[in-house]
Amino acid sequence: MKKFVLGVLVILLFSAGLSWADSTRTIARKSKVVVASEVTSAQGVVVYKVTGYANAASAVYGLYNTSSLGTASEAKCKVEGGEATQYDQLPTLDFGKDGITFDSGLTVVTNGAYVAIEYL
């Protein structure tokens, strides 16, 4: 019985220690699925992960460092991807804890792809 009580106390102390973690270290990221070309953010953002779904054959997408569809050009493209086979998942691009910065905004241009973006 003493071992059981001691075990419970250790578990309680351990879980109490977890609650003391610094909550300011946690950064809530946003997620969005883009199904048609759009301006996702008119302000600067950091993209951490991109994936998606090919809704059509030869589905492609691009992420542009601009705040309007009209100025999305090859020179402003930072990320692009696609999938040749319809109904397949797009390859996941993980940019790690630092991500990729889009200073001028984030515009997504897609053709036949649903794009899931994790950003801040």
C-alpha distances in whole Angstrom, upper triangle without the diagonal:
4,5,5,6,9,10,11,12,14,15,17,18,20,21,23,24,26,27,29,31,35,36,40,39,39,43,43,46,48,49,52,54,57,59,63,64,63,63,59,59,62,60,59,56,53,53,50,50,52,52,53,55,59,60,64,65,65,63,63,62,63,61,64,64,66,65,68,69,72,72,69,71,70,70,67,65,62,60,61,60,61,60,63,61,61,58,56,53,55,54,51,52,49,51,47,46,49,51,55,57,59,61,64,62,60,63,62,64,63,65,64,60,57,56,52,52,49,50,50
4,5,5,6,8,10,11,12,14,15,16,18,20,21,22,25,26,27,30,33,35,38,38,38,41,42,45,47,48,52,54,57,60,63,64,63,62,59,59,62,59,58,55,52,52,49,49,52,52,54,56,59,61,64,65,66,63,63,62,62,60,63,63,65,65,67,68,72,71,69,70,70,70,67,65,61,59,61,60,61,60,63,62,62,58,56,54,55,54,51,52,49,50,46,45,48,50,54,56,58,60,63,61,60,62,61,64,63,66,64,60,58,56,52,52,49,50,49
4,6,5,6,9,10,10,12,14,15,16,18,20,21,23,25,26,28,32,33,37,36,36,39,40,43,45,46,49,51,55,57,60,62,61,60,56,56,59,57,56,52,50,49,46,46,49,49,51,53,56,58,61,62,63,60,60,59,59,58,60,60,62,62,65,66,69,68,66,68,67,67,64,62,58,57,58,57,58,57,60,59,59,55,53,51,52,50,48,49,46,47,43,42,45,47,51,53,56,58,60,58,57,60,59,62,61,63,61,58,55,53,50,49,46,47,47
4,5,5,6,9,10,11,12,14,15,17,18,20,21,23,25,27,31,32,35,35,34,38,38,41,43,44,47,49,53,55,58,59,59,58,54,54,57,56,54,51,48,48,44,45,47,47,49,50,54,56,59,60,61,58,58,57,58,56,59,59,61,61,63,64,67,67,64,66,65,65,62,60,57,55,56,55,56,55,58,57,57,53,51,49,50,49,46,47,44,46,42,41,44,46,50,52,54,56,59,57,55,58,57,60,59,61,59,55,53,51,47,47,44,46,45
4,5,5,6,9,10,11,12,14,15,16,18,20,21,23,25,29,30,34,34,33,37,38,40,43,44,47,49,53,55,58,60,59,58,54,54,57,55,53,50,48,48,45,45,48,48,49,51,55,57,60,61,62,59,59,58,58,56,59,58,60,60,63,64,67,66,64,66,66,65,62,60,57,55,57,56,57,57,60,58,58,55,53,50,51,50,47,48,45,46,43,41,44,46,50,51,54,56,58,56,55,58,57,60,59,61,60,56,53,51,48,47,44,45,45
4,5,5,6,9,10,11,12,14,15,16,19,20,22,24,27,29,32,32,32,36,37,39,42,43,47,49,52,55,58,59,58,57,53,53,56,54,52,49,47,46,43,44,47,47,49,51,55,56,60,61,61,59,58,57,57,55,57,57,59,59,62,63,66,65,63,65,64,64,61,59,56,54,56,55,56,56,59,58,58,54,52,49,50,49,46,46,43,44,41,39,42,44,48,50,53,54,57,55,54,57,56,59,58,61,59,56,53,51,47,46,43,44,44
4,5,5,6,9,10,11,12,14,15,17,19,21,22,26,27,31,30,30,33,34,37,39,40,44,46,49,52,55,56,55,54,50,50,53,51,50,46,44,44,40,41,43,44,45,47,51,53,56,57,58,55,55,54,54,52,55,54,57,57,59,60,64,63,60,62,61,61,58,56,53,51,53,52,52,52,55,54,54,51,49,46,47,45,42,43,40,41,38,36,40,42,46,47,50,52,55,53,51,54,53,56,55,57,56,52,49,48,44,43,40,41,41
4,5,5,6,9,10,11,12,14,16,17,19,21,25,26,29,29,28,32,33,35,38,39,42,44,48,50,53,55,53,53,49,49,52,50,48,45,43,43,40,40,43,43,44,47,50,52,55,57,57,54,54,53,53,51,54,53,55,55,58,59,62,61,59,61,61,60,57,55,52,50,52,51,52,52,55,54,53,50,48,45,46,45,42,43,40,41,38,36,39,41,45,46,49,51,53,51,50,53,52,55,54,56,55,51,48,46,43,42,39,40,40
4,5,5,6,8,10,10,12,14,16,17,19,23,24,28,28,28,31,32,35,38,39,43,45,49,51,54,55,54,53,49,49,52,49,48,45,43,43,40,40,43,44,46,48,52,53,57,58,58,56,55,54,54,51,54,53,55,55,58,59,62,61,59,61,61,60,57,56,52,51,53,52,53,53,56,55,55,52,50,47,48,46,43,44,40,41,38,36,39,41,45,46,49,50,53,51,50,53,52,55,55,57,56,52,49,47,44,43,39,40,39
4,5,5,6,9,10,11,13,15,16,18,21,23,26,26,26,30,31,33,36,38,41,43,47,50,53,54,52,51,47,47,50,48,46,43,41,40,37,38,41,42,44,46,50,52,55,56,56,54,53,51,51,49,51,51,53,53,56,57,61,59,57,59,58,58,55,53,50,48,50,49,51,51,54,53,53,50,48,45,45,44,40,41,38,38,35,33,36,38,42,44,46,48,51,49,48,51,50,53,53,55,54,50,48,45,42,41,37,38,38
4,5,5,6,9,10,11,13,15,16,20,21,25,24,24,27,28,31,33,35,38,40,44,46,49,50,49,48,45,44,47,45,44,40,38,38,35,35,38,39,41,43,46,48,52,53,53,51,50,48,49,47,49,49,51,51,53,54,58,57,54,56,56,56,53,51,47,46,47,47,48,48,51,50,50,46,44,41,42,41,38,38,35,36,33,31,34,36,40,42,44,46,49,47,46,48,47,50,50,52,51,47,44,42,39,38,35,36,35
4,5,5,6,9,10,11,13,15,19,20,23,23,23,27,27,30,33,34,38,40,44,46,50,51,49,48,44,44,47,44,43,40,38,38,35,36,39,39,41,44,47,49,53,54,54,51,51,49,49,47,49,49,50,50,53,54,58,57,54,57,56,56,53,51,48,46,48,48,49,49,52,51,51,48,46,43,44,42,39,39,36,37,34,32,35,37,40,42,44,46,48,46,45,48,47,51,50,53,52,48,45,43,39,38,35,36,35
4,6,5,6,9,10,11,13,17,19,22,22,22,26,27,30,33,35,38,41,45,47,50,51,49,48,44,44,46,44,42,39,37,38,35,36,39,40,42,45,48,50,54,55,55,52,51,49,49,47,49,48,50,50,53,54,57,56,54,56,56,55,52,51,47,46,48,48,49,50,53,52,52,49,47,44,44,43,39,39,36,36,33,31,34,36,40,41,43,45,47,46,45,48,48,51,51,53,52,49,46,43,40,38,35,35,34
4,5,5,7,9,10,12,15,17,20,20,20,24,25,28,31,32,36,38,42,45,48,48,47,46,42,41,44,42,40,37,35,35,32,33,36,37,39,42,45,47,50,52,52,49,48,46,46,44,46,45,47,47,50,51,55,54,51,53,53,52,49,47,44,43,45,44,46,46,50,49,49,46,44,40,41,39,36,36,32,33,30,27,31,33,36,38,41,42,45,43,42,45,45,48,48,50,49,46,43,40,37,35,32,33,32
4,5,5,7,9,11,14,15,19,18,18,22,22,25,28,30,33,36,39,42,45,46,44,43,39,39,42,39,38,35,33,33,30,31,34,35,37,39,43,45,48,50,50,47,46,44,44,42,44,43,45,45,48,49,53,51,49,51,51,51,48,46,43,41,43,43,44,45,48,47,47,44,42,38,39,38,34,34,31,32,29,26,30,31,35,36,39,40,43,41,40,43,43,46,45,48,47,43,40,38,34,33,30,30,30
4,5,5,7,10,13,14,18,18,18,22,23,26,29,31,34,37,41,43,46,47,45,44,40,39,42,39,38,35,33,34,31,32,36,37,39,42,45,47,50,52,52,49,48,46,45,43,45,44,46,45,48,50,53,52,50,52,52,52,48,47,44,43,45,45,46,47,50,50,49,46,44,41,41,40,36,36,33,33,30,27,30,32,36,37,39,40,43,41,41,44,44,47,47,50,49,45,42,40,36,35,31,31,30
4,5,5,7,11,13,16,16,17,20,22,25,28,30,34,37,40,43,46,46,45,43,39,38,41,38,37,34,32,32,30,31,34,36,38,41,45,47,50,51,51,48,47,45,44,42,43,42,44,44,47,49,52,51,49,51,50,50,47,45,42,41,43,43,45,46,49,49,49,46,44,40,40,39,35,35,31,31,28,25,28,30,34,35,38,39,42,40,40,43,43,46,46,49,48,45,42,39,35,34,30,30,29
4,5,6,9,11,14,13,13,17,19,22,25,27,30,33,36,39,42,43,41,40,36,35,38,35,34,31,29,29,26,28,31,32,34,37,41,43,46,48,47,44,43,41,41,38,40,39,41,41,44,45,49,47,45,47,47,47,43,42,39,38,40,40,41,42,46,45,45,42,40,36,37,35,31,31,28,28,25,22,25,27,31,32,35,36,39,37,36,39,39,42,42,45,45,41,38,35,32,30,26,27,25
4,5,8,9,13,13,13,17,18,21,24,26,30,33,36,39,42,42,40,39,35,34,37,34,33,30,29,29,27,28,31,33,35,38,41,43,47,48,48,45,44,41,41,38,40,39,41,40,43,45,48,47,45,47,47,47,44,42,39,38,40,40,42,43,47,46,46,43,41,37,38,36,33,32,29,29,26,23,26,28,31,32,34,35,38,36,36,39,39,42,42,45,45,41,38,35,32,30,26,26,25
4,6,8,11,12,13,17,19,22,25,28,31,34,38,41,43,43,41,39,36,35,37,34,33,30,28,29,27,29,33,34,37,40,43,45,48,50,50,46,45,43,42,39,40,39,41,40,44,45,49,47,46,48,48,47,44,42,39,39,41,41,43,45,48,48,48,45,43,39,39,38,34,33,30,30,26,23,25,28,31,32,34,35,38,36,36,39,40,43,44,47,47,43,40,37,33,31,28,27,25
4,6,9,9,10,13,16,19,22,25,28,32,35,38,40,40,38,36,33,32,34,31,29,27,25,26,24,26,29,31,34,37,40,42,45,47,46,43,42,39,38,35,37,36,37,37,41,42,45,44,42,44,44,43,40,39,36,35,38,38,40,41,45,45,45,42,40,36,36,34,31,30,26,26,22,19,22,24,28,28,31,32,34,33,33,36,36,40,41,44,43,40,37,34,30,28,24,24,22
4,5,6,8,11,14,17,21,24,27,31,33,37,39,39,36,34,31,29,31,28,27,24,23,24,22,25,28,30,33,36,40,42,45,47,46,42,41,38,37,34,35,33,35,35,38,40,43,42,40,42,42,41,38,37,34,33,36,37,39,41,45,45,45,42,40,36,36,34,30,29,26,25,22,18,20,22,26,26,28,29,32,30,31,34,35,38,39,43,43,39,36,33,29,27,23,22,20
4,5,6,9,11,14,18,21,24,28,30,34,36,36,34,31,28,26,29,26,24,22,21,22,21,23,26,28,31,34,38,39,42,44,43,40,39,36,34,31,33,31,33,32,35,37,40,39,38,40,40,39,36,35,32,32,34,35,37,39,43,43,42,40,38,34,34,32,29,28,24,24,21,17,19,21,24,24,26,27,30,28,28,31,32,36,37,40,40,36,33,30,27,24,21,20,17
4,5,7,10,14,17,20,24,27,30,33,35,34,32,30,26,24,26,23,22,19,18,20,19,22,25,28,30,34,37,39,42,44,43,39,37,34,33,30,30,29,30,30,33,35,38,37,35,38,38,37,33,33,30,30,33,34,36,38,42,43,42,40,38,34,33,32,28,27,23,22,20,16,17,19,22,22,24,24,27,25,26,29,30,34,35,39,39,36,33,30,26,23,20,18,15
4,6,10,12,16,19,23,26,28,32,34,33,31,29,26,24,26,23,21,19,17,18,17,19,23,25,28,32,35,37,40,42,40,37,35,32,31,28,29,27,29,29,33,35,37,36,34,36,36,35,32,31,28,28,31,32,34,36,40,40,40,38,36,32,31,29,25,24,20,19,16,13,14,17,20,20,22,23,26,25,25,28,29,33,34,37,38,34,31,28,25,22,18,17,14
4,6,9,13,16,19,23,25,29,31,31,29,27,23,22,24,22,20,17,16,17,15,17,21,23,25,29,32,34,37,39,38,35,33,30,29,26,27,26,28,28,31,33,36,34,33,35,35,34,31,30,27,26,29,29,32,33,37,38,37,35,33,29,28,27,23,22,19,18,15,12,14,16,19,19,21,23,25,23,23,26,27,30,31,35,35,31,28,25,22,19,15,14,12
4,6,10,13,16,20,22,26,28,27,25,23,19,18,21,18,16,14,12,13,12,15,18,20,23,26,30,32,35,36,35,32,30,27,26,23,24,23,24,24,27,29,32,31,29,31,31,31,27,26,23,23,26,27,29,31,35,35,35,33,31,27,26,25,21,20,17,16,14,11,12,13,16,16,18,19,22,20,20,23,23,27,28,31,32,28,25,22,19,16,12,11,8
4,7,10,13,17,20,23,25,25,23,21,17,17,19,17,16,13,12,13,12,14,16,19,21,24,27,29,32,34,33,30,28,25,24,21,23,22,23,23,26,27,30,30,28,30,31,30,27,26,23,22,25,26,27,29,33,33,32,30,29,25,24,24,20,19,17,16,15,13,14,14,17,17,18,19,21,19,18,21,21,25,26,29,29,26,23,20,16,14,10,9,8
4,7,10,14,16,20,22,21,20,18,14,14,17,15,14,11,10,9,9,10,13,15,17,21,24,26,29,31,30,26,24,21,21,18,19,19,20,20,23,24,27,26,24,27,27,27,24,22,20,19,21,22,24,26,30,30,29,27,26,22,21,20,17,16,14,14,13,11,13,12,14,14,15,17,19,16,15,18,18,21,22,26,26,22,19,16,13,10,7,6,5
4,7,10,13,16,18,18,16,15,11,11,15,14,14,10,10,10,10,11,12,14,15,19,22,23,26,28,28,24,22,19,19,16,18,18,19,18,20,21,25,24,22,25,26,26,22,21,19,18,20,21,22,24,28,28,27,25,24,21,19,20,17,16,15,15,15,14,15,13,15,15,15,17,18,15,13,15,15,19,19,23,23,20,17,14,11,8,6,5,6
4,7,10,13,16,16,15,14,11,12,16,16,15,12,12,10,10,9,10,11,12,15,18,19,22,25,24,21,19,17,17,15,17,18,19,18,20,20,24,24,21,24,25,26,22,20,18,17,18,18,19,21,25,25,23,21,20,17,16,17,14,14,14,15,15,15,16,14,15,16,16,18,19,16,13,15,14,17,17,20,20,16,13,10,7,6,4,6,9
4,6,10,12,13,12,12,9,11,15,16,16,13,13,11,12,11,10,11,10,13,16,17,20,22,22,18,17,14,15,13,16,17,18,17,18,18,21,22,19,22,23,24,21,19,18,16,17,17,18,19,23,23,21,19,19,16,15,17,15,15,15,16,18,18,19,16,16,17,16,19,18,15,12,12,11,14,14,17,17,14,10,8,6,5,7,8,11
4,6,9,11,11,12,10,13,17,18,18,16,16,13,14,12,10,9,8,10,13,13,16,19,19,15,15,12,14,13,16,18,18,18,18,17,21,22,19,22,22,24,21,19,18,16,16,15,15,17,20,20,18,16,16,13,13,15,14,15,16,18,20,20,21,18,18,19,18,21,20,17,13,13,10,12,11,14,13,10,7,5,4,6,9,11,14
4,6,7,8,10,8,12,15,17,18,16,16,14,15,14,11,11,9,10,12,12,15,17,17,13,12,10,11,11,14,16,16,15,15,14,17,18,16,19,20,22,19,17,17,15,14,14,14,16,19,19,17,16,16,14,13,16,15,16,17,19,21,22,22,19,18,19,17,20,19,15,12,10,8,9,8,11,11,8,6,5,6,8,11,13,16
4,7,9,12,11,15,18,20,21,19,20,17,19,17,13,12,10,10,10,9,12,15,15,12,12,10,12,13,16,19,18,18,17,15,18,19,17,20,21,23,21,18,19,17,15,15,14,15,17,17,15,14,15,14,13,16,17,18,20,22,24,26,26,22,21,22,20,23,22,18,15,13,9,9,7,9,8,7,5,7,9,11,15,17,19
4,6,10,11,14,17,19,20,19,21,18,20,18,15,15,12,13,12,11,13,16,15,12,11,10,12,12,14,17,16,16,14,11,15,16,14,17,18,21,19,17,18,16,15,15,14,16,18,19,16,16,18,17,16,19,19,19,22,23,26,27,27,23,22,22,19,22,20,17,14,11,8,7,6,8,8,8,8,9,12,13,17,18,21
4,7,9,12,14,17,18,17,19,17,19,18,15,15,14,15,14,14,15,17,16,13,11,9,9,10,11,14,13,12,10,8,11,13,10,13,15,18,15,14,16,14,13,14,14,17,19,20,19,19,20,19,17,19,19,19,21,22,25,26,25,22,20,20,17,19,17,14,11,8,5,4,5,8,10,10,10,10,13,13,17,17,19
4,6,9,10,14,15,15,17,16,19,18,15,16,15,17,17,17,18,21,20,16,14,11,11,10,10,13,11,10,8,7,10,12,10,14,16,18,15,14,16,15,15,16,17,20,22,23,22,22,22,21,19,21,20,20,22,22,25,25,24,21,19,18,15,17,15,11,9,6,6,7,9,12,14,13,12,11,13,13,16,15,17
4,6,7,10,12,12,14,14,17,17,16,17,17,19,20,20,22,24,22,19,17,13,12,10,9,10,8,6,6,7,10,11,10,14,16,17,14,13,15,15,16,18,19,22,25,26,25,25,25,23,21,22,21,20,21,21,23,24,22,19,17,15,12,14,11,8,6,4,6,9,11,15,17,16,15,13,14,13,15,14,15
4,7,9,10,10,12,11,14,14,13,15,15,18,19,20,22,24,23,19,17,13,12,10,10,11,10,8,9,10,14,14,12,16,18,19,15,14,14,14,15,17,19,22,25,26,24,24,24,21,19,20,19,18,19,18,21,21,20,16,15,14,11,13,12,8,5,6,7,10,12,16,17,15,14,11,11,10,11,10,11
4,5,7,7,10,11,15,16,15,18,18,21,23,24,25,28,26,23,20,16,14,11,11,10,9,7,9,11,14,14,13,17,19,19,15,15,15,15,17,20,22,25,28,29,28,27,27,24,22,23,21,19,20,19,20,20,19,16,14,12,10,10,9,5,5,7,9,13,15,19,21,19,17,15,14,12,12,10,10
4,7,9,12,14,17,19,18,21,22,25,26,26,28,30,28,25,22,18,16,13,11,10,8,5,8,11,13,12,13,16,18,18,14,15,16,17,19,22,24,27,30,32,31,31,30,28,25,26,24,22,22,21,23,22,20,18,16,13,10,10,7,5,7,8,11,14,18,21,23,22,20,18,18,15,16,13,13
4,6,10,12,16,18,18,22,23,26,28,28,30,32,30,27,24,20,18,14,12,10,9,7,11,14,16,15,15,18,20,19,15,16,16,17,20,23,25,29,32,34,33,32,31,29,26,26,24,22,21,20,21,20,18,16,14,11,8,7,6,5,7,10,14,17,20,24,26,24,22,19,19,16,15,12,11
4,7,10,13,16,17,20,22,25,27,28,30,32,30,26,23,20,17,13,11,9,9,9,13,15,17,15,15,17,19,17,14,15,13,15,18,21,24,28,31,33,32,32,31,28,25,25,22,20,19,16,18,17,14,13,11,7,5,4,5,5,7,11,14,17,20,24,26,24,22,19,18,15,14,10,9
4,6,10,12,14,17,19,23,25,26,28,30,28,25,22,18,15,12,11,9,11,11,14,16,19,17,16,18,19,18,14,14,13,14,17,19,22,25,29,30,30,29,28,25,22,22,19,16,15,13,15,14,12,10,8,6,5,7,8,6,7,11,13,16,19,23,24,22,20,16,15,11,10,7,6
4,6,10,12,15,18,22,24,26,28,29,27,24,21,18,15,12,12,11,13,14,17,19,21,19,18,19,19,18,15,14,12,12,16,18,21,24,27,29,29,28,26,23,20,19,16,14,12,10,11,10,8,6,5,4,6,8,11,9,9,12,14,17,19,23,24,21,20,16,14,10,9,6,5
4,6,8,11,14,18,20,22,25,26,24,21,18,15,13,10,11,11,14,15,17,18,21,19,17,19,18,18,15,13,10,10,13,14,17,20,24,25,25,24,22,19,16,16,13,10,9,7,9,10,9,5,5,6,8,11,13,11,9,12,12,15,17,20,21,18,16,13,11,7,6,4,7
4,7,11,14,18,20,23,25,26,24,21,19,16,15,12,14,14,17,18,21,22,25,23,20,22,21,21,18,16,13,11,14,15,18,20,24,25,25,24,22,18,16,14,11,8,6,5,6,7,7,4,7,9,11,14,16,15,13,15,15,18,18,22,22,19,17,13,11,8,6,6,8
4,7,10,14,17,19,22,23,21,18,16,14,13,12,15,16,18,19,21,21,25,23,20,22,21,21,19,16,13,11,12,12,15,17,20,21,22,20,18,14,12,11,7,6,5,6,8,10,11,8,9,12,13,17,18,16,14,15,14,16,16,19,19,16,14,10,8,6,5,7,11
4,7,11,13,16,18,19,18,14,13,10,11,10,13,15,17,19,20,19,22,21,18,20,19,20,17,14,12,9,10,9,11,13,17,18,18,17,15,11,9,8,6,5,7,9,11,13,14,11,11,13,14,17,19,16,13,13,11,13,13,15,16,12,11,7,6,5,6,9,13
4,7,10,13,15,16,15,12,12,10,12,12,16,18,20,21,22,21,24,24,20,21,20,22,20,16,15,11,11,9,10,11,15,15,15,13,11,8,6,6,4,6,9,11,14,16,17,14,15,17,17,21,22,19,16,15,13,14,12,14,14,10,9,6,5,7,9,12,16
4,7,9,12,14,13,10,10,10,12,13,17,19,21,22,22,20,24,24,20,22,21,23,21,18,17,13,12,10,9,10,13,13,12,10,9,6,5,8,8,10,12,15,18,20,21,18,18,20,20,23,23,20,17,16,12,13,11,12,11,7,5,4,5,8,11,14,18
4,6,9,11,11,9,10,11,14,15,19,22,24,24,24,22,25,25,22,23,23,25,23,20,20,16,14,11,9,8,11,10,8,7,6,4,5,9,10,13,16,19,21,23,25,21,21,23,23,26,26,23,19,18,14,14,11,11,9,6,5,7,8,12,15,18,22
4,5,7,8,5,8,10,14,16,19,23,24,25,24,21,24,25,21,22,22,25,23,20,20,16,14,11,8,6,8,7,5,5,5,6,6,10,12,15,18,21,24,26,27,24,23,25,24,28,27,25,21,19,15,14,10,9,6,5,6,9,11,15,18,21,24
4,7,9,7,10,12,15,18,21,24,25,25,24,21,24,25,22,24,23,27,25,22,22,19,16,14,11,9,10,9,6,6,8,9,10,14,16,18,21,24,27,29,30,26,26,27,26,30,29,26,22,20,16,14,11,9,5,5,7,10,13,16,20,22,26
4,6,6,9,12,16,19,22,25,26,26,25,22,24,25,22,23,23,26,25,22,23,20,16,14,10,9,8,7,5,7,9,11,11,15,18,20,23,26,29,31,32,28,27,29,27,31,30,27,23,21,17,15,11,8,5,7,10,13,16,19,22,25,29
4,5,9,13,16,20,22,26,27,28,27,23,25,26,23,23,22,26,25,22,23,20,16,13,10,7,5,5,4,8,9,12,12,15,18,20,23,26,29,32,32,29,28,30,28,32,31,29,25,22,19,16,13,10,7,9,12,15,18,21,24,27,30
4,6,10,13,17,20,23,25,26,25,21,23,24,20,20,19,22,22,19,20,17,13,10,7,6,4,6,7,10,10,12,11,13,16,18,22,24,27,30,30,27,25,27,26,29,29,26,23,20,17,14,11,8,7,9,12,14,17,20,23,25,29
4,7,11,14,17,21,22,23,22,19,21,21,18,18,18,21,20,17,18,14,11,9,5,5,6,8,7,10,10,10,9,12,14,16,19,21,25,27,27,24,23,24,23,26,26,23,20,17,13,11,8,6,5,5,9,10,14,16,20,22,25
4,7,11,13,17,18,20,19,16,18,18,15,15,14,17,16,13,14,11,7,6,4,7,8,11,11,13,12,12,9,11,13,14,17,19,22,25,25,21,19,21,20,23,22,20,17,14,11,9,6,5,7,6,9,9,13,14,18,20,23
4,7,10,14,15,16,16,13,16,16,12,13,12,15,13,10,11,8,6,6,6,9,12,14,14,15,14,13,10,12,13,12,16,17,20,23,22,18,16,18,16,19,19,16,13,11,7,6,4,6,8,7,9,8,11,12,15,16,20
4,6,10,12,14,13,11,14,13,9,10,9,12,10,6,8,6,4,7,9,12,15,18,18,19,18,16,12,13,14,12,15,15,19,21,20,16,14,15,13,16,15,13,10,8,6,5,6,9,12,10,11,9,12,12,15,15,18
4,7,9,11,12,11,13,12,9,10,10,11,8,6,6,5,6,9,12,15,18,21,21,21,20,18,14,15,14,12,14,13,17,19,17,13,11,11,9,12,12,10,7,6,5,7,9,12,15,12,13,10,11,10,12,12,15
4,6,8,9,9,11,9,6,8,8,9,5,4,6,7,9,12,15,19,21,24,24,25,23,21,18,18,17,15,17,16,19,20,18,15,11,11,8,10,9,8,6,5,6,8,11,14,17,16,16,13,15,13,15,14,16
4,7,9,10,12,9,8,9,10,9,5,6,7,9,12,15,18,22,25,27,27,28,27,24,21,21,20,17,18,16,19,19,17,14,10,8,5,7,6,6,5,7,9,11,15,18,21,19,19,16,17,14,16,13,14
4,6,8,9,7,6,9,11,10,7,9,10,12,14,18,20,24,27,29,29,29,28,26,23,24,22,20,21,19,22,22,20,17,14,11,8,8,5,5,6,6,9,11,15,18,21,20,20,17,18,16,17,15,16
4,7,9,8,8,12,14,14,11,12,13,15,17,20,22,26,28,30,29,30,29,27,24,25,24,22,23,21,24,24,21,19,16,13,10,10,6,5,6,6,10,12,16,19,22,20,20,18,18,16,18,15,16
4,5,6,7,10,14,14,11,13,15,16,17,20,22,25,27,29,28,29,29,27,24,26,25,23,25,23,26,27,25,22,19,17,13,13,10,8,8,6,9,10,14,17,20,19,19,18,19,18,20,18,19
4,6,5,9,12,14,11,12,15,15,15,18,19,22,24,26,25,26,26,25,22,24,24,23,24,24,27,28,26,22,20,18,15,16,12,11,10,6,8,8,11,14,17,17,17,16,18,17,20,19,20
4,6,8,12,13,12,13,16,17,18,20,22,25,26,29,28,29,29,28,25,27,27,25,27,26,30,31,28,25,22,20,17,17,14,13,13,10,12,11,14,16,19,20,20,20,22,21,24,22,23
4,6,10,10,8,10,14,16,16,19,21,25,27,29,29,30,30,28,25,26,26,24,26,24,28,28,26,23,19,18,14,14,11,11,11,9,12,11,15,17,21,21,21,20,22,20,23,21,22
4,7,8,6,7,11,12,12,15,17,21,23,26,25,27,26,25,21,22,22,20,22,21,25,26,24,20,17,16,13,14,11,11,10,7,9,8,12,14,18,17,18,17,19,18,20,19,21
4,5,5,7,10,12,12,15,17,21,23,26,26,27,27,26,22,23,23,21,23,22,26,27,25,21,18,17,14,15,13,13,13,10,11,10,13,15,19,19,20,19,21,20,22,21,23
4,5,5,9,10,10,13,16,19,21,24,25,27,26,24,21,21,22,19,22,20,24,26,24,20,17,17,15,16,15,15,14,12,13,11,14,15,19,18,20,19,21,20,22,22,24
4,6,8,11,12,16,19,22,24,27,28,30,28,27,23,23,23,20,22,20,24,25,22,20,16,15,13,14,13,14,14,13,14,14,17,19,22,21,23,21,23,21,23,22,23
4,6,9,11,15,18,22,24,27,27,28,27,25,22,21,21,18,20,18,21,23,20,17,13,12,10,11,10,11,10,10,11,12,15,18,21,20,21,18,20,18,20,18,19
4,6,7,11,14,18,20,23,24,25,23,22,18,18,18,15,17,16,19,21,19,15,12,12,10,12,12,12,10,9,10,10,12,15,18,17,18,15,17,15,17,17,19
4,7,11,14,18,21,23,24,25,23,21,17,16,15,12,14,12,15,17,15,12,8,9,8,11,12,12,10,10,11,12,14,17,19,17,18,15,16,14,15,14,16
4,7,11,14,17,20,21,21,19,17,13,12,12,9,11,11,14,17,15,12,9,11,10,14,14,13,11,11,10,11,12,14,16,14,15,12,13,11,13,13,16
4,7,11,14,16,17,18,17,15,11,11,11,10,13,13,17,20,18,15,13,15,14,17,17,16,13,12,10,9,10,12,13,11,13,11,13,12,15,16,19
4,7,10,13,14,15,13,11,8,8,9,9,12,14,17,20,20,16,15,17,17,20,21,19,16,14,11,11,10,11,12,10,11,10,12,13,15,17,20
4,7,9,10,12,10,9,6,8,10,11,15,17,20,23,23,20,19,21,20,24,24,22,18,16,13,12,9,9,9,7,10,10,12,14,17,19,23
4,6,7,9,7,8,6,8,11,13,17,19,22,25,26,22,22,24,24,27,27,25,21,20,16,15,12,11,9,8,11,11,14,16,19,22,26
4,7,10,8,10,9,11,15,17,20,23,26,29,29,26,25,28,27,30,30,28,25,22,19,17,14,12,10,10,14,15,18,20,23,26,29
4,6,6,9,9,12,15,18,21,24,27,30,31,28,27,30,29,33,32,30,26,24,21,19,15,13,11,11,13,15,18,21,24,27,30
4,6,9,10,13,16,19,22,25,28,31,32,28,28,30,29,33,32,29,26,24,20,18,14,12,9,9,11,14,16,20,23,26,30
4,7,9,13,15,18,21,24,27,29,31,27,27,30,29,33,32,29,26,24,20,19,15,14,10,9,10,13,15,18,21,24,28
4,6,9,12,15,18,21,24,27,28,25,25,28,27,31,31,29,25,23,20,19,15,14,12,10,11,12,14,17,20,23,27
4,6,8,12,15,18,20,23,24,21,22,25,24,28,29,26,22,21,18,17,15,15,12,9,9,10,11,14,16,19,23
4,6,9,12,15,18,21,22,19,19,21,21,25,26,23,19,18,15,15,12,13,11,8,9,8,10,12,14,18,21
4,6,10,13,15,19,20,17,17,20,21,25,25,23,20,19,16,17,15,16,15,12,12,11,11,12,14,17,21
4,6,10,12,15,16,14,14,18,19,22,24,21,18,19,16,17,16,17,17,13,13,10,9,10,11,14,18
4,6,9,13,13,10,11,14,16,19,21,19,16,17,15,16,16,18,18,15,14,11,10,10,10,12,16
4,6,9,10,8,10,13,15,19,21,19,17,18,17,19,19,21,21,18,17,14,12,10,9,11,14
4,7,7,5,7,10,13,16,19,17,16,18,17,19,20,23,23,20,19,15,14,11,10,11,13
4,6,6,9,12,15,18,21,20,18,21,20,23,23,26,26,23,22,18,16,13,11,11,13
4,6,9,12,15,17,20,19,18,21,21,24,25,28,29,25,24,20,17,14,12,11,11
4,7,9,12,14,17,17,17,20,20,23,25,28,29,25,24,20,18,15,12,11,11
4,7,10,12,15,14,13,16,17,19,21,24,25,22,21,17,15,12,10,8,9
4,7,10,12,12,11,14,14,17,19,22,24,21,20,16,15,12,11,9,10
4,6,9,9,9,13,14,17,20,23,25,22,21,18,17,13,12,10,10
4,6,6,6,9,12,15,17,21,23,21,20,17,16,13,13,10,10
4,6,8,11,14,17,20,24,27,24,23,20,20,16,16,13,12
4,7,9,13,16,19,22,25,23,23,20,20,17,17,14,14
4,7,10,13,16,20,23,21,20,17,17,14,14,12,12
4,7,10,13,17,19,17,16,13,13,11,12,10,11
4,7,10,13,16,15,14,12,13,11,14,13,14
4,6,10,12,11,10,8,10,10,13,13,15
4,7,10,9,10,9,12,13,16,16,19
4,6,6,7,8,11,13,16,17,21
4,6,9,10,14,16,19,21,24
4,7,10,13,16,20,22,25
4,6,10,12,16,18,22
4,7,10,13,16,19
4,6,10,12,16
4,7,10,13
4,6,10
4,7
4
